[in-house]
Amino acid sequence: MRKNVPTLPAKRAFVVQLHAEAEVAQGHCKGRVEHIVSMQATHFESLEELTAFIVQILTKQESETDAEE
């Protein structure tokens, strides 16, 4: 790990809001997710869709960081 790099950087922060009808314990994951820094957001209907959005944002950030170096 690099020096002076926060362990919980803001660029990796997301807000996840679960729908009132979501029953997570039964595998019904539904809601909205927003990336704090870019303010990109999407609605999701499954854990897979939520994870895919997060992976998409983080992958894009990493490729942009690599391009800057």
BAMIVEX-433466 format. One record per residue: x, y, z of N, C-alpha, C, O in turn. Coordinates in steps of 0.02 Angstrom, whole numbers, plus 50000, padded with zeros to 5 digits. Example, Ala and Ser with C-alpha at 12.3 -4.5 7.8 and 13.67 -1.06 7.14 Angstrom:
// BAMIVEX-433466
506604971650390506154977550390506604983550390507124983450423506424988850354506844994750357506455000250394506705005750402
// end
This chain:
// BAMIVEX-433466
500424994150000500005000050000500445006250000500955006450033500235011249963500615017549959500555021450023500065020950060501075025450037501055029750096500545035250085500425037450028500255037550139499785043150139499155041950097498815046750078498995035750084498385034150048497875031850100498005027050137497295035250103496795033250153496545026150141496485023850084496405022650194496145015750187495435015650162495215010650133495065021050172494385021550146494315027950105494015032850128494605028050044494595034150004493895036049980493485031749964493775042549978493115045049956492955042949885492365042049869493455042149843493315040349773493045033149767492825031149713493045029449823492765022749823492125022349865491925016849886491825028149879491225028349922490585028249880490525031649829490115024249903489465023549871488925024049924489025022249982488345026549903487755026349946487275021349915487115021649855487045016649955486575011649932485925012649971485925012650032485385013649935484725014549965484295008649943484185007549884484055004949992483634999149977482905001049973482655005050014482564998249926481844999449916481464996749976481674991950007480904999849992480504997750050480264990450043480164987150093480184988149981479944981249970480514976149964480394970249955481144978449968481704973849962481714969150022481634971250080481794962750008481854957650060482524954250052482584948850024483044957650077483734955550066483854948450092484194944450060483574946850149483674940150178483394934650132483634928950134482904936350091482614931550044482934932149974482714928849927483454936349968483794937049905483494942149859483694942649801483004946049882482674951149841483004957849857482804961349904483504959649817483884965749827483694970749773483824969549714483404976349793483144981249746483254988249776483154989249836483454992949734483544999749760483925004249712483865003649651484315008749742484695013749705485385014249735485475013749796485885015349692486575016249714486865022449680486725023749622487255026249719487565032249691488305032449712488475031249770488725034049664489435034949677489525042149701489335046849666489805043049760489835049549792490225054649752489995060249742490815052949728491245057849695490975059949626490935065849612490785055149585490545056749517489805058249514489565061149465489455056449567488725057249570488355053149518487765054349505488685048149488488345043549443487905039049485488105036849539487315037649461486845033549499486455029049453486395030249393486185023649482485755019149445485295015549493485425015149553484755012949465484315008649504484525001449490484764999849436484424997049538484604990049529484024985749553483634987649596483994979749523483464974949539483754968549569483374963949585484414968249576484734962349603485424964149631485694969449616485684959649672486354960649699486864960649642487364964249646486744956749591487194956549533487214963249498487754965549478486644966549490486624973149457486974978349500487334982649474486884978049566487224982549612487974981749606488344986549600488204975449609488914974049605489194976149538489754978849535488834974949484489074976849417489184984349412489674986549381488734988349440488814995649439489444997749476489835001849452489544994949535490134996649575490774994649538491244998549536490784988849510491374986549472491494991149413492064992949399490974993049378491034997549320491365004249340491825006549307491125007149394491395013649417492115012849439492545016849418492275007849479492955006949503493445005249447494015007549448493225001249400493644999549343493805005749301494375006649280493305009849290493405016049252493895020649289494345023549258493825021249354494275025349394494995022849390495455026749381495075016349396495745013449394496075014649326496675016149323495695013949272495985015049206496155022349196496655023949163495755026949224495915034049219496535035749260496945039849239496605032649319497195033749361497815031149327498345034349329497765025249296498335022349260498545026849202499145027549188498065029849167498205034249110498565040649132498955043449095498415042849193498725048949220499445047849241499845052549241499615041749260500295040249286500805039549231501385038349245
// end
